[in-house]
Amino acid sequence: PPGRFWVSAEYLLWWIKDERLPPLVTAGPAGTTGVLGSPGTTVIFGGSDLNHEEFSGGRFAAGFWLDDCQTVGVEADFFFLAPRSSNFFVGGGTGGPIIARPIINALTGEETSEFVSSPLVSGNIQVHSRSELFGAEVNGICNLCCCCTHRLDLLGGFRYLQLEEKLDITEDLTLAPTVPTFGGSHISVRDHFETQNRFYGGQLGVRGEWWRGRAFVNVRGEVALGETHESIDIRGVTTLTPPGGTTTTVPGGILALPSNSGHFTRDEFSVVPEVGINVGYQVTNHLRAYVGYTFLYWSDVVRAGDQIDRTINLTQVPSTGGSGVLVGPARPAVLFKTTDFWAQGINLGLEFRF
C-alpha cells in the first residue's frame, strides 16, 4: 500500500463473556418463605449467567514507516466498548406474593431469607450491573517478507487493558406496625460490589496481508504476557426512618457488611492473546474499507458477581436488628474469586494512507 503514514477508525459490535451471579432474588406464593429449595420458591434473578448482550464501541489506530521501503515502523491503537448496563426491578405489597433475598445463616449453615415483600413487609428490590472494557497498545513493526501479492510483519510492543464492573443491589422496605423490630419503619438497604482489572504486559505478534487486484485480506495474531492488577471495592449502607422519628444511616447492608467491606487489591500473572481477520477493498490509492472479526482472551480477572458471599452472619445486619458487632464467623468474606474473560465481535473500518 502507498504512503508512509496511516490512520484508521473502526466501529465495533462486540460481545463479552457472561458474568456469573449467585441467586439474589426469589419469589413464591403467599404462605411460602422465599428460602431456596423450599416448596413453591423460585429464583427470579441470579443463579445463572448475566448476559449484557452486545456492546458498541470504537477502535482508532495510527502508524508510520521509518523508511520508504516500509521495513521498520511504529503503530499505536486504542479501543473501547461503551459502558453497558443491565437492570432488574420487582416489588410487591403486603397482600401479594412473597419476594425475598436468599441467604445462608452463618451460625447454622442453613438456607434462610430476608423478605422484600410478605404479609408484614411491602417493598421493592433493584439490581443494577454495569460493565466497561477498553485498552491500548503500541508496537514496533519489522517486515519479514514482502512482494507484489503479500507481506508478513513481526510485531512487538506493550499492551494495556482495563475491565471495570459494578453491581448494586438496592431495596426499599416499609414494615407493618406489628413487626416486632422496627415496626412501621421505612428501611433502605444498598449493597455495592465493584471490580477493576488493569493489565500491563509486553507482547509479540505477526500480521500478514494478501492482495488480489483491489481486494485484500489481512490476519493478525498477538500474545501479551504481564501482570493484572485486580481490585475489589465492597460497601453497604442501611438507612432507617422510624414512624415520626429521625432518619439514621449506618454501615452495612445485607451482602456487604463490616466483615467483607473495604478496598482490596492483588497482582496476578496473566496471558492476553488476540487474533483478528479483515477482508476489504482498496477504494482509492489512499483509502480502503474493510470488515473483520476479532477475538480477545484474558486469562485472569475478577468480576463483581463472583465476589458475592451469600453466607451471612446476621449479627452484623442492621435491617434485621443486628448490633453491627460481629459475634461468630466473619461472614460474608472477601472471596477474591477469579475467572477468565473474553471479548469478541465484528468491526467495520476505514483506513487512510498518505
Contacts in CASP RR format, 6 or more apart in sequence:
PFRMAT RR
TARGET T0000
AUTHOR 0000-0000-0000
METHOD contacts of the structure
MODEL  1
PPGRFWVSAEYLLWWIKDERLPPLVTAGPAGTTGVLGSPGTTVIFGGSDL
NHEEFSGGRFAAGFWLDDCQTVGVEADFFFLAPRSSNFFVGGGTGGPIIA
RPIINALTGEETSEFVSSPLVSGNIQVHSRSELFGAEVNGICNLCCCCTH
RLDLLGGFRYLQLEEKLDITEDLTLAPTVPTFGGSHISVRDHFETQNRFY
GGQLGVRGEWWRGRAFVNVRGEVALGETHESIDIRGVTTLTPPGGTTTTV
PGGILALPSNSGHFTRDEFSVVPEVGINVGYQVTNHLRAYVGYTFLYWSD
VVRAGDQIDRTINLTQVPSTGGSGVLVGPARPAVLFKTTDFWAQGINLGL
EFRF
1 282 0 8 1.000
1 288 0 8 1.000
1 353 0 8 1.000
2 285 0 8 1.000
2 286 0 8 1.000
2 353 0 8 1.000
3 65 0 8 1.000
3 286 0 8 1.000
3 353 0 8 1.000
3 354 0 8 1.000
4 64 0 8 1.000
4 65 0 8 1.000
4 68 0 8 1.000
4 70 0 8 1.000
5 62 0 8 1.000
5 63 0 8 1.000
5 64 0 8 1.000
5 65 0 8 1.000
5 353 0 8 1.000
5 354 0 8 1.000
6 61 0 8 1.000
6 62 0 8 1.000
6 63 0 8 1.000
6 64 0 8 1.000
6 351 0 8 1.000
6 352 0 8 1.000
6 353 0 8 1.000
6 354 0 8 1.000
7 60 0 8 1.000
7 61 0 8 1.000
7 62 0 8 1.000
7 63 0 8 1.000
7 351 0 8 1.000
7 352 0 8 1.000
8 59 0 8 1.000
8 60 0 8 1.000
8 61 0 8 1.000
8 62 0 8 1.000
8 349 0 8 1.000
8 350 0 8 1.000
8 351 0 8 1.000
8 352 0 8 1.000
9 58 0 8 1.000
9 59 0 8 1.000
9 60 0 8 1.000
9 349 0 8 1.000
9 350 0 8 1.000
10 58 0 8 1.000
10 59 0 8 1.000
10 60 0 8 1.000
10 79 0 8 1.000
10 347 0 8 1.000
10 348 0 8 1.000
10 349 0 8 1.000
10 350 0 8 1.000
11 56 0 8 1.000
11 57 0 8 1.000
11 58 0 8 1.000
11 347 0 8 1.000
11 348 0 8 1.000
11 349 0 8 1.000
12 55 0 8 1.000
12 56 0 8 1.000
12 57 0 8 1.000
12 58 0 8 1.000
12 59 0 8 1.000
12 79 0 8 1.000
12 81 0 8 1.000
12 294 0 8 1.000
12 345 0 8 1.000
12 346 0 8 1.000
12 347 0 8 1.000
13 54 0 8 1.000
13 55 0 8 1.000
13 56 0 8 1.000
13 57 0 8 1.000
13 345 0 8 1.000
13 346 0 8 1.000
13 347 0 8 1.000
14 54 0 8 1.000
14 55 0 8 1.000
14 57 0 8 1.000
14 81 0 8 1.000
14 294 0 8 1.000
14 343 0 8 1.000
14 344 0 8 1.000
14 345 0 8 1.000
14 346 0 8 1.000
15 53 0 8 1.000
15 54 0 8 1.000
15 55 0 8 1.000
15 343 0 8 1.000
15 344 0 8 1.000
15 345 0 8 1.000
16 52 0 8 1.000
16 55 0 8 1.000
16 81 0 8 1.000
16 131 0 8 1.000
16 133 0 8 1.000
16 341 0 8 1.000
16 342 0 8 1.000
16 343 0 8 1.000
17 340 0 8 1.000
17 341 0 8 1.000
17 342 0 8 1.000
17 343 0 8 1.000
18 49 0 8 1.000
18 50 0 8 1.000
18 51 0 8 1.000
18 52 0 8 1.000
19 49 0 8 1.000
19 50 0 8 1.000
19 52 0 8 1.000
19 129 0 8 1.000
19 131 0 8 1.000
19 165 0 8 1.000
19 303 0 8 1.000
19 304 0 8 1.000
19 305 0 8 1.000
19 306 0 8 1.000
20 49 0 8 1.000
20 50 0 8 1.000
20 303 0 8 1.000
20 305 0 8 1.000
20 306 0 8 1.000
20 339 0 8 1.000
21 45 0 8 1.000
21 46 0 8 1.000
21 47 0 8 1.000
21 48 0 8 1.000
21 49 0 8 1.000
21 50 0 8 1.000
21 167 0 8 1.000
21 305 0 8 1.000
21 308 0 8 1.000
22 46 0 8 1.000
22 47 0 8 1.000
22 305 0 8 1.000
22 308 0 8 1.000
22 310 0 8 1.000
23 36 0 8 1.000
23 43 0 8 1.000
23 46 0 8 1.000
23 47 0 8 1.000
23 102 0 8 1.000
23 310 0 8 1.000
24 45 0 8 1.000
24 46 0 8 1.000
24 47 0 8 1.000
24 101 0 8 1.000
24 102 0 8 1.000
24 127 0 8 1.000
24 169 0 8 1.000
24 308 0 8 1.000
25 43 0 8 1.000
25 44 0 8 1.000
25 45 0 8 1.000
25 46 0 8 1.000
25 88 0 8 1.000
25 90 0 8 1.000
25 99 0 8 1.000
25 100 0 8 1.000
25 101 0 8 1.000
25 102 0 8 1.000
25 116 0 8 1.000
25 125 0 8 1.000
25 127 0 8 1.000
26 34 0 8 1.000
26 35 0 8 1.000
26 36 0 8 1.000
26 41 0 8 1.000
26 42 0 8 1.000
26 43 0 8 1.000
26 44 0 8 1.000
26 98 0 8 1.000
26 99 0 8 1.000
26 100 0 8 1.000
26 101 0 8 1.000
26 102 0 8 1.000
26 113 0 8 1.000
27 34 0 8 1.000
27 41 0 8 1.000
27 42 0 8 1.000
27 44 0 8 1.000
27 90 0 8 1.000
27 97 0 8 1.000
27 98 0 8 1.000
27 99 0 8 1.000
27 100 0 8 1.000
28 34 0 8 1.000
28 40 0 8 1.000
28 41 0 8 1.000
28 42 0 8 1.000
28 97 0 8 1.000
28 98 0 8 1.000
28 99 0 8 1.000
29 40 0 8 1.000
29 97 0 8 1.000
29 98 0 8 1.000
30 95 0 8 1.000
30 96 0 8 1.000
30 97 0 8 1.000
30 98 0 8 1.000
30 119 0 8 1.000
31 98 0 8 1.000
31 119 0 8 1.000
32 38 0 8 1.000
32 39 0 8 1.000
32 40 0 8 1.000
32 41 0 8 1.000
32 98 0 8 1.000
33 41 0 8 1.000
33 98 0 8 1.000
33 100 0 8 1.000
33 113 0 8 1.000
34 41 0 8 1.000
34 98 0 8 1.000
34 100 0 8 1.000
34 102 0 8 1.000
34 113 0 8 1.000
34 115 0 8 1.000
35 41 0 8 1.000
35 100 0 8 1.000
35 102 0 8 1.000
35 111 0 8 1.000
35 112 0 8 1.000
35 113 0 8 1.000
36 43 0 8 1.000
36 102 0 8 1.000
36 111 0 8 1.000
36 113 0 8 1.000
37 111 0 8 1.000
38 111 0 8 1.000
41 98 0 8 1.000
41 100 0 8 1.000
43 102 0 8 1.000
44 90 0 8 1.000
44 99 0 8 1.000
45 88 0 8 1.000
45 90 0 8 1.000
45 127 0 8 1.000
50 86 0 8 1.000
50 129 0 8 1.000
50 305 0 8 1.000
52 84 0 8 1.000
52 86 0 8 1.000
52 129 0 8 1.000
52 131 0 8 1.000
53 84 0 8 1.000
55 81 0 8 1.000
55 82 0 8 1.000
55 84 0 8 1.000
55 131 0 8 1.000
55 133 0 8 1.000
56 81 0 8 1.000
56 82 0 8 1.000
57 79 0 8 1.000
57 80 0 8 1.000
57 81 0 8 1.000
57 82 0 8 1.000
58 79 0 8 1.000
58 80 0 8 1.000
58 81 0 8 1.000
59 77 0 8 1.000
59 78 0 8 1.000
59 79 0 8 1.000
59 80 0 8 1.000
59 347 0 8 1.000
60 77 0 8 1.000
60 78 0 8 1.000
60 79 0 8 1.000
61 75 0 8 1.000
61 76 0 8 1.000
61 77 0 8 1.000
61 78 0 8 1.000
62 75 0 8 1.000
62 76 0 8 1.000
62 77 0 8 1.000
63 73 0 8 1.000
63 74 0 8 1.000
63 75 0 8 1.000
63 76 0 8 1.000
64 73 0 8 1.000
64 74 0 8 1.000
65 71 0 8 1.000
65 72 0 8 1.000
65 73 0 8 1.000
65 141 0 8 1.000
66 72 0 8 1.000
66 73 0 8 1.000
66 74 0 8 1.000
70 143 0 8 1.000
70 146 0 8 1.000
71 142 0 8 1.000
71 143 0 8 1.000
71 146 0 8 1.000
72 140 0 8 1.000
72 141 0 8 1.000
72 142 0 8 1.000
72 143 0 8 1.000
73 140 0 8 1.000
73 141 0 8 1.000
73 142 0 8 1.000
74 138 0 8 1.000
74 139 0 8 1.000
74 140 0 8 1.000
74 141 0 8 1.000
75 138 0 8 1.000
75 139 0 8 1.000
75 140 0 8 1.000
75 141 0 8 1.000
76 136 0 8 1.000
76 137 0 8 1.000
76 138 0 8 1.000
76 139 0 8 1.000
77 136 0 8 1.000
77 137 0 8 1.000
78 134 0 8 1.000
78 135 0 8 1.000
78 136 0 8 1.000
79 134 0 8 1.000
79 135 0 8 1.000
79 136 0 8 1.000
80 133 0 8 1.000
80 134 0 8 1.000
80 135 0 8 1.000
81 132 0 8 1.000
81 133 0 8 1.000
81 134 0 8 1.000
81 343 0 8 1.000
82 132 0 8 1.000
83 130 0 8 1.000
83 131 0 8 1.000
83 132 0 8 1.000
84 130 0 8 1.000
84 131 0 8 1.000
84 132 0 8 1.000
85 128 0 8 1.000
85 129 0 8 1.000
85 130 0 8 1.000
86 128 0 8 1.000
86 129 0 8 1.000
86 130 0 8 1.000
87 126 0 8 1.000
87 127 0 8 1.000
87 128 0 8 1.000
87 129 0 8 1.000
88 126 0 8 1.000
88 127 0 8 1.000
88 128 0 8 1.000
89 124 0 8 1.000
89 125 0 8 1.000
89 126 0 8 1.000
89 127 0 8 1.000
90 99 0 8 1.000
90 116 0 8 1.000
90 124 0 8 1.000
90 125 0 8 1.000
91 99 0 8 1.000
91 116 0 8 1.000
91 117 0 8 1.000
91 123 0 8 1.000
91 124 0 8 1.000
91 125 0 8 1.000
92 99 0 8 1.000
92 116 0 8 1.000
92 117 0 8 1.000
92 122 0 8 1.000
92 123 0 8 1.000
92 124 0 8 1.000
93 117 0 8 1.000
93 121 0 8 1.000
93 122 0 8 1.000
93 123 0 8 1.000
94 117 0 8 1.000
94 118 0 8 1.000
94 119 0 8 1.000
94 120 0 8 1.000
94 121 0 8 1.000
94 122 0 8 1.000
94 176 0 8 1.000
95 119 0 8 1.000
96 117 0 8 1.000
97 117 0 8 1.000
98 115 0 8 1.000
98 117 0 8 1.000
98 118 0 8 1.000
99 115 0 8 1.000
99 116 0 8 1.000
99 117 0 8 1.000
99 118 0 8 1.000
99 123 0 8 1.000
99 125 0 8 1.000
100 113 0 8 1.000
100 114 0 8 1.000
100 115 0 8 1.000
100 116 0 8 1.000
100 117 0 8 1.000
100 118 0 8 1.000
101 113 0 8 1.000
101 114 0 8 1.000
101 116 0 8 1.000
101 125 0 8 1.000
101 171 0 8 1.000
101 254 0 8 1.000
102 111 0 8 1.000
102 112 0 8 1.000
102 113 0 8 1.000
102 310 0 8 1.000
103 111 0 8 1.000
103 112 0 8 1.000
103 113 0 8 1.000
103 114 0 8 1.000
103 254 0 8 1.000
103 255 0 8 1.000
103 310 0 8 1.000
103 311 0 8 1.000
103 312 0 8 1.000
104 110 0 8 1.000
104 111 0 8 1.000
104 112 0 8 1.000
104 310 0 8 1.000
104 311 0 8 1.000
104 312 0 8 1.000
105 111 0 8 1.000
105 112 0 8 1.000
105 311 0 8 1.000
105 312 0 8 1.000
105 314 0 8 1.000
106 311 0 8 1.000
106 312 0 8 1.000
106 313 0 8 1.000
106 314 0 8 1.000
106 328 0 8 1.000
106 329 0 8 1.000
106 331 0 8 1.000
107 313 0 8 1.000
107 314 0 8 1.000
107 328 0 8 1.000
107 329 0 8 1.000
109 311 0 8 1.000
114 254 0 8 1.000
114 317 0 8 1.000
114 319 0 8 1.000
114 320 0 8 1.000
115 121 0 8 1.000
115 173 0 8 1.000
116 123 0 8 1.000
116 124 0 8 1.000
116 125 0 8 1.000
116 171 0 8 1.000
116 173 0 8 1.000
117 123 0 8 1.000
117 124 0 8 1.000
119 176 0 8 1.000
120 175 0 8 1.000
120 176 0 8 1.000
120 178 0 8 1.000
120 179 0 8 1.000
121 173 0 8 1.000
121 174 0 8 1.000
121 175 0 8 1.000
121 176 0 8 1.000
121 179 0 8 1.000
122 173 0 8 1.000
122 174 0 8 1.000
123 171 0 8 1.000
123 172 0 8 1.000
123 173 0 8 1.000
123 174 0 8 1.000
124 171 0 8 1.000
124 172 0 8 1.000
125 169 0 8 1.000
125 170 0 8 1.000
125 171 0 8 1.000
126 168 0 8 1.000
126 169 0 8 1.000
126 170 0 8 1.000
126 171 0 8 1.000
127 167 0 8 1.000
127 168 0 8 1.000
127 169 0 8 1.000
127 170 0 8 1.000
128 166 0 8 1.000
128 167 0 8 1.000
128 168 0 8 1.000
128 170 0 8 1.000
129 165 0 8 1.000
129 166 0 8 1.000
129 167 0 8 1.000
129 168 0 8 1.000
129 304 0 8 1.000
130 164 0 8 1.000
130 165 0 8 1.000
130 166 0 8 1.000
130 167 0 8 1.000
131 163 0 8 1.000
131 164 0 8 1.000
131 165 0 8 1.000
132 163 0 8 1.000
132 164 0 8 1.000
132 165 0 8 1.000
133 161 0 8 1.000
133 162 0 8 1.000
133 163 0 8 1.000
133 164 0 8 1.000
133 343 0 8 1.000
134 161 0 8 1.000
134 162 0 8 1.000
135 159 0 8 1.000
135 160 0 8 1.000
135 161 0 8 1.000
135 162 0 8 1.000
136 159 0 8 1.000
136 160 0 8 1.000
137 157 0 8 1.000
137 158 0 8 1.000
137 159 0 8 1.000
137 160 0 8 1.000
137 203 0 8 1.000
137 222 0 8 1.000
138 157 0 8 1.000
138 158 0 8 1.000
139 155 0 8 1.000
139 156 0 8 1.000
139 157 0 8 1.000
139 158 0 8 1.000
139 203 0 8 1.000
140 155 0 8 1.000
140 156 0 8 1.000
140 157 0 8 1.000
141 153 0 8 1.000
141 154 0 8 1.000
141 155 0 8 1.000
141 156 0 8 1.000
142 153 0 8 1.000
142 154 0 8 1.000
143 151 0 8 1.000
143 152 0 8 1.000
143 153 0 8 1.000
143 154 0 8 1.000
144 152 0 8 1.000
144 153 0 8 1.000
144 154 0 8 1.000
144 206 0 8 1.000
145 151 0 8 1.000
145 152 0 8 1.000
146 152 0 8 1.000
148 211 0 8 1.000
149 210 0 8 1.000
149 211 0 8 1.000
149 212 0 8 1.000
150 208 0 8 1.000
150 209 0 8 1.000
150 210 0 8 1.000
150 211 0 8 1.000
151 208 0 8 1.000
151 209 0 8 1.000
152 206 0 8 1.000
152 207 0 8 1.000
152 208 0 8 1.000
153 206 0 8 1.000
153 207 0 8 1.000
153 208 0 8 1.000
154 204 0 8 1.000
154 205 0 8 1.000
154 206 0 8 1.000
155 203 0 8 1.000
155 204 0 8 1.000
155 205 0 8 1.000
155 206 0 8 1.000
155 207 0 8 1.000
155 220 0 8 1.000
155 222 0 8 1.000
156 202 0 8 1.000
156 203 0 8 1.000
156 204 0 8 1.000
156 205 0 8 1.000
157 202 0 8 1.000
157 203 0 8 1.000
157 204 0 8 1.000
158 200 0 8 1.000
158 201 0 8 1.000
158 202 0 8 1.000
158 203 0 8 1.000
159 199 0 8 1.000
159 200 0 8 1.000
159 201 0 8 1.000
159 202 0 8 1.000
159 203 0 8 1.000
159 222 0 8 1.000
159 224 0 8 1.000
159 272 0 8 1.000
160 198 0 8 1.000
160 199 0 8 1.000
160 200 0 8 1.000
160 201 0 8 1.000
161 197 0 8 1.000
161 198 0 8 1.000
161 199 0 8 1.000
161 272 0 8 1.000
161 298 0 8 1.000
162 196 0 8 1.000
162 197 0 8 1.000
162 198 0 8 1.000
162 199 0 8 1.000
163 195 0 8 1.000
163 196 0 8 1.000
163 197 0 8 1.000
163 298 0 8 1.000
163 301 0 8 1.000
163 341 0 8 1.000
164 194 0 8 1.000
164 195 0 8 1.000
164 196 0 8 1.000
164 197 0 8 1.000
165 194 0 8 1.000
165 195 0 8 1.000
165 196 0 8 1.000
165 303 0 8 1.000
165 304 0 8 1.000
165 305 0 8 1.000
166 192 0 8 1.000
166 193 0 8 1.000
166 194 0 8 1.000
166 195 0 8 1.000
166 304 0 8 1.000
167 192 0 8 1.000
167 193 0 8 1.000
167 194 0 8 1.000
167 304 0 8 1.000
167 305 0 8 1.000
167 308 0 8 1.000
168 190 0 8 1.000
168 191 0 8 1.000
168 192 0 8 1.000
168 193 0 8 1.000
169 190 0 8 1.000
169 191 0 8 1.000
169 254 0 8 1.000
169 255 0 8 1.000
170 188 0 8 1.000
170 189 0 8 1.000
170 190 0 8 1.000
170 191 0 8 1.000
171 188 0 8 1.000
171 189 0 8 1.000
171 190 0 8 1.000
171 254 0 8 1.000
172 186 0 8 1.000
172 187 0 8 1.000
172 188 0 8 1.000
173 186 0 8 1.000
173 187 0 8 1.000
173 188 0 8 1.000
173 189 0 8 1.000
173 319 0 8 1.000
174 184 0 8 1.000
174 185 0 8 1.000
174 186 0 8 1.000
174 187 0 8 1.000
175 182 0 8 1.000
175 183 0 8 1.000
175 184 0 8 1.000
175 185 0 8 1.000
175 186 0 8 1.000
175 187 0 8 1.000
176 183 0 8 1.000
176 184 0 8 1.000
177 183 0 8 1.000
177 184 0 8 1.000
177 243 0 8 1.000
181 320 0 8 1.000
181 321 0 8 1.000
182 240 0 8 1.000
182 242 0 8 1.000
182 319 0 8 1.000
182 321 0 8 1.000
183 242 0 8 1.000
183 243 0 8 1.000
184 242 0 8 1.000
184 243 0 8 1.000
185 240 0 8 1.000
185 241 0 8 1.000
185 242 0 8 1.000
185 243 0 8 1.000
186 240 0 8 1.000
186 241 0 8 1.000
187 238 0 8 1.000
187 239 0 8 1.000
187 240 0 8 1.000
187 241 0 8 1.000
187 319 0 8 1.000
188 238 0 8 1.000
188 239 0 8 1.000
189 236 0 8 1.000
189 237 0 8 1.000
189 238 0 8 1.000
189 239 0 8 1.000
189 253 0 8 1.000
189 254 0 8 1.000
189 319 0 8 1.000
190 236 0 8 1.000
190 237 0 8 1.000
190 238 0 8 1.000
190 253 0 8 1.000
191 236 0 8 1.000
191 253 0 8 1.000
191 254 0 8 1.000
191 255 0 8 1.000
191 256 0 8 1.000
192 233 0 8 1.000
192 234 0 8 1.000
192 235 0 8 1.000
192 236 0 8 1.000
192 256 0 8 1.000
193 232 0 8 1.000
193 233 0 8 1.000
193 234 0 8 1.000
193 255 0 8 1.000
193 256 0 8 1.000
193 304 0 8 1.000
193 305 0 8 1.000
193 307 0 8 1.000
193 308 0 8 1.000
194 232 0 8 1.000
194 233 0 8 1.000
194 234 0 8 1.000
194 304 0 8 1.000
195 230 0 8 1.000
195 231 0 8 1.000
195 232 0 8 1.000
195 233 0 8 1.000
195 301 0 8 1.000
195 302 0 8 1.000
195 303 0 8 1.000
195 304 0 8 1.000
195 307 0 8 1.000
196 230 0 8 1.000
196 231 0 8 1.000
197 228 0 8 1.000
197 229 0 8 1.000
197 230 0 8 1.000
197 231 0 8 1.000
197 298 0 8 1.000
197 301 0 8 1.000
197 302 0 8 1.000
197 341 0 8 1.000
198 228 0 8 1.000
198 229 0 8 1.000
199 224 0 8 1.000
199 226 0 8 1.000
199 227 0 8 1.000
199 228 0 8 1.000
199 229 0 8 1.000
199 270 0 8 1.000
199 272 0 8 1.000
199 298 0 8 1.000
200 226 0 8 1.000
200 227 0 8 1.000
200 229 0 8 1.000
201 224 0 8 1.000
201 225 0 8 1.000
201 226 0 8 1.000
201 227 0 8 1.000
201 272 0 8 1.000
202 224 0 8 1.000
202 225 0 8 1.000
202 226 0 8 1.000
203 222 0 8 1.000
203 223 0 8 1.000
203 224 0 8 1.000
203 225 0 8 1.000
203 272 0 8 1.000
204 222 0 8 1.000
204 223 0 8 1.000
205 220 0 8 1.000
205 221 0 8 1.000
205 222 0 8 1.000
205 223 0 8 1.000
206 220 0 8 1.000
206 221 0 8 1.000
207 218 0 8 1.000
207 219 0 8 1.000
207 220 0 8 1.000
207 221 0 8 1.000
208 218 0 8 1.000
208 219 0 8 1.000
208 220 0 8 1.000
209 216 0 8 1.000
209 217 0 8 1.000
209 218 0 8 1.000
210 216 0 8 1.000
210 217 0 8 1.000
210 218 0 8 1.000
211 282 0 8 1.000
213 282 0 8 1.000
214 281 0 8 1.000
214 282 0 8 1.000
214 283 0 8 1.000
215 279 0 8 1.000
215 280 0 8 1.000
215 281 0 8 1.000
215 282 0 8 1.000
216 279 0 8 1.000
216 280 0 8 1.000
216 281 0 8 1.000
216 282 0 8 1.000
216 288 0 8 1.000
216 290 0 8 1.000
217 277 0 8 1.000
217 278 0 8 1.000
217 279 0 8 1.000
217 280 0 8 1.000
218 277 0 8 1.000
218 278 0 8 1.000
219 275 0 8 1.000
219 276 0 8 1.000
219 277 0 8 1.000
219 278 0 8 1.000
220 274 0 8 1.000
220 275 0 8 1.000
220 276 0 8 1.000
220 277 0 8 1.000
221 273 0 8 1.000
221 274 0 8 1.000
221 275 0 8 1.000
221 276 0 8 1.000
222 273 0 8 1.000
222 274 0 8 1.000
222 275 0 8 1.000
223 271 0 8 1.000
223 272 0 8 1.000
223 273 0 8 1.000
223 274 0 8 1.000
224 271 0 8 1.000
224 272 0 8 1.000
224 273 0 8 1.000
224 274 0 8 1.000
225 269 0 8 1.000
225 270 0 8 1.000
225 271 0 8 1.000
225 272 0 8 1.000
226 269 0 8 1.000
226 270 0 8 1.000
226 271 0 8 1.000
226 272 0 8 1.000
227 267 0 8 1.000
227 268 0 8 1.000
227 269 0 8 1.000
227 270 0 8 1.000
228 267 0 8 1.000
228 268 0 8 1.000
228 269 0 8 1.000
228 270 0 8 1.000
228 298 0 8 1.000
228 300 0 8 1.000
228 301 0 8 1.000
229 265 0 8 1.000
229 267 0 8 1.000
230 265 0 8 1.000
230 266 0 8 1.000
230 267 0 8 1.000
230 268 0 8 1.000
230 300 0 8 1.000
230 301 0 8 1.000
230 302 0 8 1.000
230 336 0 8 1.000
230 338 0 8 1.000
231 263 0 8 1.000
231 264 0 8 1.000
231 265 0 8 1.000
231 302 0 8 1.000
232 263 0 8 1.000
232 264 0 8 1.000
232 265 0 8 1.000
232 302 0 8 1.000
232 307 0 8 1.000
232 334 0 8 1.000
232 336 0 8 1.000
233 262 0 8 1.000
233 263 0 8 1.000
233 264 0 8 1.000
234 256 0 8 1.000
234 260 0 8 1.000
234 261 0 8 1.000
234 262 0 8 1.000
234 264 0 8 1.000
234 307 0 8 1.000
234 334 0 8 1.000
235 251 0 8 1.000
235 252 0 8 1.000
235 256 0 8 1.000
235 261 0 8 1.000
235 262 0 8 1.000
236 251 0 8 1.000
236 252 0 8 1.000
236 253 0 8 1.000
236 256 0 8 1.000
236 257 0 8 1.000
236 261 0 8 1.000
237 249 0 8 1.000
237 250 0 8 1.000
237 251 0 8 1.000
237 252 0 8 1.000
237 253 0 8 1.000
238 249 0 8 1.000
238 250 0 8 1.000
238 251 0 8 1.000
238 252 0 8 1.000
238 253 0 8 1.000
238 318 0 8 1.000
238 319 0 8 1.000
239 247 0 8 1.000
239 248 0 8 1.000
239 249 0 8 1.000
240 247 0 8 1.000
240 248 0 8 1.000
240 249 0 8 1.000
240 250 0 8 1.000
240 318 0 8 1.000
240 319 0 8 1.000
241 247 0 8 1.000
241 248 0 8 1.000
250 318 0 8 1.000
250 324 0 8 1.000
251 258 0 8 1.000
251 261 0 8 1.000
252 258 0 8 1.000
252 261 0 8 1.000
252 316 0 8 1.000
252 317 0 8 1.000
252 318 0 8 1.000
252 324 0 8 1.000
253 317 0 8 1.000
253 318 0 8 1.000
253 319 0 8 1.000
254 312 0 8 1.000
254 317 0 8 1.000
254 319 0 8 1.000
255 308 0 8 1.000
255 309 0 8 1.000
255 310 0 8 1.000
255 312 0 8 1.000
255 332 0 8 1.000
256 332 0 8 1.000
257 312 0 8 1.000
257 313 0 8 1.000
257 316 0 8 1.000
257 317 0 8 1.000
257 332 0 8 1.000
258 316 0 8 1.000
258 324 0 8 1.000
258 326 0 8 1.000
259 313 0 8 1.000
259 316 0 8 1.000
259 326 0 8 1.000
259 330 0 8 1.000
259 331 0 8 1.000
259 332 0 8 1.000
259 333 0 8 1.000
260 309 0 8 1.000
260 331 0 8 1.000
260 332 0 8 1.000
260 333 0 8 1.000
260 334 0 8 1.000
264 334 0 8 1.000
264 336 0 8 1.000
266 336 0 8 1.000
268 300 0 8 1.000
268 338 0 8 1.000
269 300 0 8 1.000
270 298 0 8 1.000
270 299 0 8 1.000
270 300 0 8 1.000
270 301 0 8 1.000
271 297 0 8 1.000
271 299 0 8 1.000
272 296 0 8 1.000
272 297 0 8 1.000
272 298 0 8 1.000
272 299 0 8 1.000
273 296 0 8 1.000
273 297 0 8 1.000
274 294 0 8 1.000
274 295 0 8 1.000
274 296 0 8 1.000
274 297 0 8 1.000
275 294 0 8 1.000
275 295 0 8 1.000
276 292 0 8 1.000
276 293 0 8 1.000
276 294 0 8 1.000
276 295 0 8 1.000
277 292 0 8 1.000
277 293 0 8 1.000
278 290 0 8 1.000
278 291 0 8 1.000
278 292 0 8 1.000
278 347 0 8 1.000
279 290 0 8 1.000
279 291 0 8 1.000
279 292 0 8 1.000
280 288 0 8 1.000
280 289 0 8 1.000
280 290 0 8 1.000
280 291 0 8 1.000
281 288 0 8 1.000
281 289 0 8 1.000
281 290 0 8 1.000
282 288 0 8 1.000
283 289 0 8 1.000
286 352 0 8 1.000
286 353 0 8 1.000
286 354 0 8 1.000
287 350 0 8 1.000
287 351 0 8 1.000
287 352 0 8 1.000
287 353 0 8 1.000
288 350 0 8 1.000
288 351 0 8 1.000
288 353 0 8 1.000
289 349 0 8 1.000
289 350 0 8 1.000
289 351 0 8 1.000
290 348 0 8 1.000
290 349 0 8 1.000
290 350 0 8 1.000
290 351 0 8 1.000
291 346 0 8 1.000
291 347 0 8 1.000
291 348 0 8 1.000
291 349 0 8 1.000
292 346 0 8 1.000
292 347 0 8 1.000
292 348 0 8 1.000
293 344 0 8 1.000
293 345 0 8 1.000
293 346 0 8 1.000
293 347 0 8 1.000
294 344 0 8 1.000
294 345 0 8 1.000
294 347 0 8 1.000
295 342 0 8 1.000
295 343 0 8 1.000
295 344 0 8 1.000
295 345 0 8 1.000
296 342 0 8 1.000
296 343 0 8 1.000
296 344 0 8 1.000
297 340 0 8 1.000
297 341 0 8 1.000
297 342 0 8 1.000
298 340 0 8 1.000
298 341 0 8 1.000
298 342 0 8 1.000
299 340 0 8 1.000
300 338 0 8 1.000
300 339 0 8 1.000
300 340 0 8 1.000
301 338 0 8 1.000
301 339 0 8 1.000
301 340 0 8 1.000
301 341 0 8 1.000
302 336 0 8 1.000
302 337 0 8 1.000
302 338 0 8 1.000
302 339 0 8 1.000
303 339 0 8 1.000
303 341 0 8 1.000
306 335 0 8 1.000
306 337 0 8 1.000
306 338 0 8 1.000
306 339 0 8 1.000
307 334 0 8 1.000
307 335 0 8 1.000
307 336 0 8 1.000
307 337 0 8 1.000
308 332 0 8 1.000
308 335 0 8 1.000
309 331 0 8 1.000
309 332 0 8 1.000
309 333 0 8 1.000
309 335 0 8 1.000
310 332 0 8 1.000
311 329 0 8 1.000
311 331 0 8 1.000
311 332 0 8 1.000
311 333 0 8 1.000
312 331 0 8 1.000
312 332 0 8 1.000
313 326 0 8 1.000
313 327 0 8 1.000
313 328 0 8 1.000
313 329 0 8 1.000
313 330 0 8 1.000
313 331 0 8 1.000
313 332 0 8 1.000
314 320 0 8 1.000
314 322 0 8 1.000
315 322 0 8 1.000
315 323 0 8 1.000
315 324 0 8 1.000
315 325 0 8 1.000
315 326 0 8 1.000
315 327 0 8 1.000
315 328 0 8 1.000
316 322 0 8 1.000
316 324 0 8 1.000
316 325 0 8 1.000
316 326 0 8 1.000
317 324 0 8 1.000
318 324 0 8 1.000
END
